[in-house]
Amino acid sequence: MAVSWNDFFQGILMFFAITIVPVIAYGEIGGMSEITAMTAENGVSLSLMPEGFTITAVISALAWGLGYFGQPHILARFMGIDTIKKVAPA
């Protein structure tokens, strides 16, 4: 049960970090017009598909997620399963 509470509070912390930090940064920078001006000044693209972005890059990014199941913290959860009937609680 302690693990569940720990995971819950970590999730809450991450949620607030993901939502509050960008909002504060956006306000500190000066809004979207300032962001656009700074990126144009530095030659940075705001496009999701910049020049030179190929299908190989897309496939590589998607394949990166396949390695997730080999990470130690995920393997520990799989190793904690005694039988197929206990998959949901594990």
N, C-alpha and C positions, 0 to 999 in steps of 0.2 A: 504494500500500500504506500510505503514511503517513496518508492520509485515513481509511482503514479503522481503523487503530489509534487515531487521534484520536477518531473517532466512538465506538469501543468504550469508551475511557476516559471520554469525556463521558457516555455512557450509564451506566456504572458509578457515576460521581459523582452523576448525577441520581437513580439508583435509591436510593443510600444517603441522599441528601437527602430523598427522598420518604418513605422508611421511618423514618429515625432522627429527623428533626425532629419529626414528629407524636408519636412515642413519648415523646420528651423533654418536649415541650410538655404532653402529657397528664399526665405525672408531676409537672411543675412546677405545673400548675394545681390538681391535687388529685383528679383522677379525674372520672368522668362525673357524679357527684352534684354536684360543685362547678360543673361546666360548666352543668348544668341549672339550678342555683340562680342563677348569674350571668346566664344568658339570660332567665330569668323576671323577674329584678330589673330588667333593662334593656329588657324588652318585645320581645325578639328571638325569632323562631320557629326551631325546629330542624327544622321540616318541610321536606321536599323540594319540596312544592307549597304554598307559603304563600298566604294570602288574596290575591286579585287576580291570581293567576298564571293566565294564560289560554292557550288553544291558540295564540294569536298569538305569545306569548313562546316557546313550545316550537318552533314553526316557525322563528322568528327565530334561536333558538339552534342549530338543526340546519342552517339555511342558512349560518350563519357559517362552517362547515367547508368550504363550497364555494369560498370565497375563498382557501383554503390553497394551491391549485395556482397561484395568481398571484403568490405570494411569490418574491422574487428568488433565494433559496437553492434553491428547488424548480425554478424556471425554468432555472437553471444546469445542473441535472441533466438536464432534458429537452433542453437545447441541446447537451449532450455526446453525444447519441445520433447516430451516423453513419447507421446503417441500422436497419430494423426487426429484423434478426437480432441486433443488438447491444443490444437493450433490456434484457435481464437483466443483463449486466455493467455497464451505465451506471448 
